[in-house]
Amino acid sequence: MHLVFSSHIFLFYFLPLALCCYYISPQRLRPLVLTLLSYVFYGWWNPWFTLLMLGSTVVDYGCGKLISANPDSPGKRKAGLWISIVTNLSLLGFFKYAIFFATNAGTLMGWFGFAEVDPPEFLMKVILPVGISFYTFQSMSYSIDLYRGDAKPARNFVDFACYVSLFPQLVAGPIVRYSSIAGQLRHREHSVSEFVAGFTRFNYGFAKKIILANPVGGIADACFGAGEASLNPLMAWIGVIAYAFQIYFDFSAYSDMALGLGRMFGFRFPENFRSPYRSKSLTEFWRRWHISLSSFLRDYLYIPLGGNRKGKVRTYINLLLVMVIGGFWHGAQWTFLIWGIIHGGVLAIERAFGGQKATTALPGFLRMGITFLIVLIAWVFFRAENLSAAIQYLQAMVGYTETAATAELLQTTELRRANLFYLGLAAIVTWACPNSGRFLSQLNLAKILGGLVLLFLAERMMSIQGHNPFLYFQF
């Protein structure tokens, strides 16, 4: 079982104990205490996977030493860099993509007339370690930044281990670069005002997850799980809109809670969402959605590939390639690749026609609506279990499939149970309310008390909810 923020065990046991252990510890021991607490948090689901994270940490710390200790030896510096990159990508490749490649290689052999080969049995038993996509990126970025001269080496191993394993953002981001947190590992501000600000940010994030993400998630699950020929167009559109709200409020809620927890322990993490569904182009969308990932892909992939410096055609190819890789980063399925192709293709088209300037003649609300429509279509592939299910769902959205009586059943039971009120509330919060970072940038008594009320209501609501996962844990 994962130890998620939106659970009674975390809220009433782990977090209070962690705060007590942290604040009663001497200043010099706090990085070690926080590291140990983070390993307990990560190992709650499967203690053996802590060894995997520890191994990645040891390798990258050693690679960092090799890079920083040999400024006049390009060969040793490159060796340290490539050992880090190959090690982290190998770990990620084996645990996340080995089954995908083995399965598709066997299918491909069948297409060419050879006997299909099933994946090795041991591969089918491989379990994806939660958060591996996030901490391998963070750990690897340390070595890359040292090699580029964008960061200074960690003061000691405990500081670096603390950076890699920080439990507030360990399993679902935001992706934090070492250069942005190095100073905080040495010195952090601890004050009542910072703690209250962090606790309030956590409360609003917790409420966003329980009160908004989970109820609309029930609608999305009902629609996407209805099966073939079970949805009329209205139901299909409601389902994908519900999923758009679910994944946004689920993930942004986690980010809010991560930022809040970070401040409670003296850390300032970067913002990860800025009202992405208000975007008037897909280019703008990726400046507002999962900001830490989009900036990571830009700085460590798009720019090294040449960015926009090698001509228009190469720029379009780079945009498409980066988004395809970003889609594949989310999961080893063809649906995620197509999701990346849609985003990359539209980004390339926007760039070809002058970016946001090309649509300035259109009213803002229309540009926002077109962008949201593109995002919705892409979300179908992101949410569907497989490519066939995604195509069937898109057909249902345009009325191409026959509608069975199941649609009426969904309308009268599941949607009433999940309550369409929450779908409307999610829409209001999405487009009429400021994002969490802006809203809580300046605190007052009303916002603090409001956060406490929301925490109480969300905790009561959580106690009667059944399914309560974080979607991005699986990525």
C-alpha positions, 0 to 999 in steps of 0.5 A: 500500500502506498503512503499517500498524502490523502490518507489517515495514516499520513495525515494523523500519524506519519506527518505529525511524527515526521514533524516532531522528529525533524524539529526536535533534532539538532540543526546539523542532523536535520538533513539526515533525519529528513532522509531517513523519514523519506526512506520510510515514506518511500519504503512503506509500499515496498521496502526493497525499492529503497535499495534501488533509490539508494543505488541510484543516489550512490552512483550519481553522487560518485559521478558528481565527485568524478566530474567536479574533482577533475576540471582539467580532465575532459575524459573523466568528466565525460565518463562521470556524465555518461555513467550517470545517464546510462545507469539512470536510463537503464534502471528506468528502461528495465522497470518501465519499458522492458515489457513493452519492448519485449511484447512488441518485438515478439509481435513484430516477429509474427508480422514478418512470418516468424513465430511470435515470442512471448516476453520472458516470464521473469519480465512479466513479474517486474513491478514498476517502482513508484516514483522512479520516473521522477527521482531518476530524472532528478538524480541524473540532472545533478550530474548533467548540471555539474558537467555543464557548470550549472551547479556546485557539488553537494556538500556531502552524501547526506545532503545529496541523499536528502535532495533525491529522496525528499518525501514531499515531492519524491513520487510525483514531483514537482521535479526539483533541480539540485541547483535550485535547492542546494542553498536550502539544504545548507540553510533554510528559514524556519518560522511560524509564518512559513509553517502556517503558509505551508500548512495552509497550502497543504490544506487547500491542496488536500481539499482540491484532491478530495472534494474535486478530483475524486468525485469527478474521477468517479464520473470519468471512471464510469464513462471510460469503463462503460465498454464498447457501444455503451455511451451516447455522445453526451455521456462520452463528452462528460466523461472526458471533461470529467477526466480532464478535471480529475487529472488536473485537480489530482496532480495539481493538488499533489503539487500544492501539498508537496509545496506546502509540506516543503515549506513546513520543513523549510524548503521552497519548491517551484510552482508546477501549475498555473491555471493550464486550462485557461491557455489560449494555445498549446504552446501556452498550455505547456508553460502552465501544465506540469511546468517542472517536466516541460522545463526539464524536457526543454533544457535537457532534451529540446535545447541539446537537440538543437532547439530552434537554432537549426532551421524551421524543419529541424525545430518542428522535428525537435518539438515533435520528438520531445513531446513523443519522448515526454508521452513515452515517459508517462507510460510504456503504451502506444496510447501515451506515444499518440498523446505525445504525437498530438501535442508535439504535432500541434506545437509544431503547427503553432510554431510554423504559423507564428505561434500565439500571434497566428490566432490573435484575430480570434476572440480569447474565449474561442482560442481557449476553447479550441485549445481545451478541445485539443487537450480533451482529444489527447486526454482520451488516449492518455486515459484509455486502457489501450489504443482500441479503447481510445478509438472506440471512445472517440467514436462515441464522442462523435456518435459513431457507435450504437448506444446500448441501454447501458448509457441510461444506466450510467445516467441514472446511477453512476452520474447521480452517485458521483454527482454532477454538482462536482463537475460544475464546481470543478469548472468554476474553480478551473476558470473563475478562481485564481490558481493556488500559488497566486491565491495563497501568495499573500495570506490573511486570516480568512484564507488560513481559516478557510483552509482549516475548514476545507481540511475538516470537510475534506477529511470527513469526505475522505472517510466515506470515499472508497478509491483514493489514489494519486494518478501520477503515482503510476507514471 
